[in-house]
Amino acid sequence: MAALVTHYALAHPAKHFELHSATQALLTAPSVANVGERLYQIFGREVSDLLLPAAAEMDFARAGLPEPPPWKRDADYQAPEPGYLRLSGFVSKPELQKLNRNSIYVFVNRRLIRDKLILHALTEAYRNILPPTSFPVVLLFLEMPPQEVDVNVHPAKTEVRFRQQSFVHDFVRDTVRKHADDGAPRRELRHRAGRSAGACGLIASARCQSSGRNQRRAAGAAVDRAGVRARSRCRRRWCI
């Protein structure tokens, strides 16, 4: 029950939500101006400071719209408007990691869903950003024309079927990855570490070359000294 109330409190920040047990208040969320303030109410400053706003839009015309064949069209037939797929919400920075998917909240046309396609898109979006056993904190709102999604797939209405599944999947994956990757502070650190490692490698290489030259010089000097001693002994023998 607490999870369900939390879900809908996130989806409707303008409404007041309260959840009480027999002895205490489990959730108190007065109405606020926007979703960002609601996130702060429920999760606190530590989590909300590690969340990045995300927004994107794409028209369904790029994916193509199915139309009836010419012989089935009425005389006054007009091509349907493709409409738009819109994404808004918040995605977590790489520093914020969870042990399960319970902190992933997805709404399609303000309806709470638990869809395998969207969860897979989010997993792919954070691939190589988070460890394989860690999960992000995500709050996503997807808006699309009603004809683009079938909500009668599951009796609980938590699973849906998108008419253009690959289009929705790739759009969510690419949008979330762009925002999550832009918020990652590790790029500059990796760049600096790479430059530092390269400099250390050059220094080590120079030291090795210098050490090799010194060794060769020492060996050459030893050979020269041995040759001088040998010639000196030879002269003494001849003199005797």
C-alpha positions in Angstrom: 0.0 0.0 0.0 2.8 2.4 0.9 4.4 1.8 -2.5 1.2 2.4 -4.4 0.5 5.7 -2.5 4.1 6.8 -3.2 3.6 6.1 -6.9 0.5 8.2 -7.2 1.9 10.9 -5.0 4.8 11.2 -7.5 2.4 11.3 -10.5 0.1 14.0 -9.0 2.2 16.6 -7.2 -0.7 19.0 -7.1 -2.7 16.7 -4.8 -2.3 16.1 -1.1 -1.5 12.5 0.0 -1.3 11.0 3.4 -0.9 7.4 4.6 -1.3 6.5 8.2 -0.8 3.2 10.2 -2.5 2.5 13.5 0.3 4.3 15.3 2.1 6.8 13.0 2.0 8.6 9.7 3.8 6.7 7.0 3.6 9.3 4.3 2.6 13.0 4.4 2.9 14.8 1.1 1.1 18.2 0.8 0.4 19.6 -2.6 3.4 21.2 -4.3 4.1 23.1 -7.5 6.0 20.5 -9.5 7.4 17.0 -9.6 10.9 18.1 -8.4 9.4 19.4 -5.2 7.5 16.2 -4.7 10.7 14.2 -5.1 12.3 16.3 -2.4 9.3 15.7 -0.1 9.4 11.9 -0.5 13.1 11.1 -0.9 14.9 14.0 0.8 17.8 16.2 -0.2 20.4 13.5 -0.6 18.5 11.7 -3.3 16.9 14.7 -5.0 20.4 16.4 -5.4 21.5 13.3 -7.4 18.6 13.4 -9.9 18.8 15.0 -13.3 15.8 16.4 -15.2 15.1 14.7 -18.5 12.9 15.8 -21.3 12.5 14.9 -25.0 10.0 14.8 -27.8 9.7 13.0 -31.1 6.8 12.7 -33.6 5.5 9.3 -34.6 5.7 10.3 -38.2 9.3 9.2 -38.2 8.2 5.7 -37.4 5.4 5.6 -40.0 1.7 5.1 -39.4 -0.3 2.2 -40.6 -3.1 3.1 -42.9 -5.8 1.1 -44.6 -5.3 0.1 -48.2 -6.8 2.4 -50.8 -9.7 0.1 -51.6 -10.8 0.2 -47.9 -10.7 4.0 -47.5 -13.8 6.1 -47.5 -14.3 8.9 -50.0 -13.6 11.5 -47.3 -10.7 9.6 -45.8 -7.9 11.7 -44.2 -4.6 10.4 -43.0 -4.4 10.3 -39.2 -2.3 12.8 -37.3 0.8 10.9 -36.1 1.0 12.7 -32.7 4.0 12.9 -30.5 5.9 10.8 -28.1 7.0 12.9 -25.1 9.3 12.0 -22.2 9.7 13.9 -19.0 10.9 13.2 -15.5 14.2 12.6 -13.6 17.0 10.1 -14.0 19.8 9.5 -11.4 23.5 10.3 -11.7 25.9 7.3 -11.6 26.7 8.0 -7.9 23.1 7.0 -6.9 22.7 3.3 -7.1 20.1 0.8 -5.7 20.1 -2.9 -5.2 16.8 -3.5 -7.0 14.3 -1.9 -9.4 11.9 -0.7 -6.7 13.0 2.9 -7.3 12.0 2.9 -11.0 8.7 4.7 -11.5 7.2 4.8 -15.0 3.9 6.3 -16.0 2.3 6.2 -19.5 -0.4 8.8 -20.0 -0.4 9.2 -16.2 -1.0 5.5 -15.7 1.4 3.5 -13.5 3.0 0.6 -15.4 5.6 -2.1 -14.9 6.6 -2.9 -18.5 9.4 -5.2 -19.5 10.1 -3.2 -22.6 10.7 0.0 -20.7 12.7 -1.7 -18.0 14.9 -3.2 -20.7 15.4 0.2 -22.3 16.5 1.7 -18.9 18.9 -1.2 -18.3 20.5 -0.6 -21.7 20.6 3.2 -21.1 22.7 2.6 -17.9 24.9 -0.1 -19.4 28.6 0.7 -18.7 27.5 3.5 -16.5 26.3 1.5 -13.5 27.6 -2.0 -12.4 25.5 -4.9 -13.7 24.0 -5.5 -10.2 23.0 -1.9 -9.5 20.0 0.0 -10.6 19.1 3.7 -11.0 16.5 5.8 -9.5 14.1 6.9 -12.4 10.9 8.8 -12.6 9.5 8.8 -16.1 6.4 10.2 -17.6 5.6 9.1 -21.2 2.9 10.8 -23.1 1.6 9.5 -26.4 -1.7 9.2 -28.4 -4.1 6.6 -26.9 -4.0 4.6 -30.2 -0.3 4.0 -29.7 -0.7 2.0 -26.5 -3.0 -0.9 -25.5 -3.7 -0.8 -21.7 -5.9 -3.9 -21.7 -3.1 -6.4 -21.8 -3.1 -7.3 -18.1 -6.0 -7.5 -15.6 -4.2 -5.2 -13.2 -3.6 -2.7 -16.0 0.1 -2.5 -15.0 1.4 -4.0 -18.3 0.8 -2.3 -21.7 1.6 -3.1 -25.3 3.0 -0.3 -27.5 2.0 -0.4 -31.1 5.5 0.6 -32.2 7.6 -1.2 -29.6 11.1 -0.7 -31.0 10.5 3.0 -31.6 9.4 3.6 -28.0 12.2 1.4 -26.7 15.0 3.1 -28.6 13.6 6.6 -27.8 13.6 5.9 -24.0 17.0 4.3 -24.1 18.7 7.0 -26.1 17.1 9.9 -24.1 17.8 8.5 -20.7 21.4 7.5 -21.7 22.1 11.0 -23.0 21.0 12.7 -19.8 22.6 10.1 -17.5 25.9 10.3 -19.4 25.9 14.1 -19.4 25.6 14.0 -15.6 28.5 11.6 -15.1 31.5 13.4 -13.5 33.8 10.5 -14.4 34.7 11.5 -17.9 37.0 14.3 -16.8 38.4 12.1 -14.1 39.1 9.4 -16.6 40.6 11.9 -19.0 42.9 13.2 -16.3 43.8 9.7 -15.2 44.6 8.8 -18.7 46.9 11.8 -19.1 48.5 11.1 -15.8 49.1 7.5 -16.7 50.5 8.5 -20.1 52.9 11.0 -18.4 54.0 8.3 -16.0 54.5 5.9 -18.8 56.7 8.4 -20.7 58.7 9.1 -17.5 59.2 5.4 -16.9 60.2 4.9 -20.5 62.8 7.7 -20.3 64.2 6.3 -17.1 64.5 2.9 -18.6 66.3 4.3 -21.7 68.6 6.3 -19.4 69.3 3.2 -17.3 70.1 1.2 -20.4 72.5 3.8 -21.7 74.3 3.9 -18.3 74.6 0.2 -18.2 76.0 0.1 -21.7 78.5 2.8 -20.9 79.6 0.9 -17.7 80.0 -2.3 -19.7 82.0 -0.5 -22.4 84.3 1.1 -19.7 84.8 -2.3 -18.1 85.8 -3.8 -21.4 88.2 -1.0 -22.1 89.9 -1.4 -18.7 90.2 -5.2 -19.2 91.9 -4.5 -22.6 94.4 -2.1 -21.1 95.3 -4.6 -18.4 95.7 -7.4 -20.9 98.0 -5.2 -23.1 100.0 -4.2 -20.1 100.7 -7.8 -19.0 101.6 -8.7 -22.5 104.3 -5.9 -22.7 105.7 -7.1 -19.3 106.1 -10.6 -20.6 107.9 -9.5 -23.7 110.2 -7.3 -21.7 111.2 -10.2 -19.5 
